């Protein structure tokens, strides 16, 4: 990656509101920086954080409410200057959107009003099954978040719109 060649400018003028690193893309167009991954479950919210190079995702804990999630994200942003957050959106195996995908969309819409960095949806089919295979049920939610974030990092941190059809599937349900 070439971004280390850029000037060592720590902050942009105040009107940008964020540090300069948030605006850097590598030569393939991927957003470079620390990303957070969130696996919203029915009872708990798994959290993960990537490294500054966008190579490795690490489990970071489990939260109970979306308010706690905002606090965690803002603290992580303060400490590590987040490039963005990826929210897991489970699709059915046939590609359709079920109730959990609609709940993820609701969380994303709410988070976008709470934070000032990108909040993206990412397909998380079978991440919980994969996490359970790694170490049983212990730390399942945070491991699922790390698997979700790792798949996003491996894909090159694409800056993508919400999936087509999800908004329509959610109409009247949110």
NORZI-V12513 format. One line per field, one symbol per residue. burial: + if it has 16 or more other C-alpha atoms within 10 Angstrom, else -. Layout:
burial: ???
This chain:
burial: -----------------++-++--+----++++++++++++---++++++---+-++++++++-----+--+++-++--+++++++++++++----+--++++++-++--+-----+-++++++++++--++------+++++++++++++++--++--------+--++----
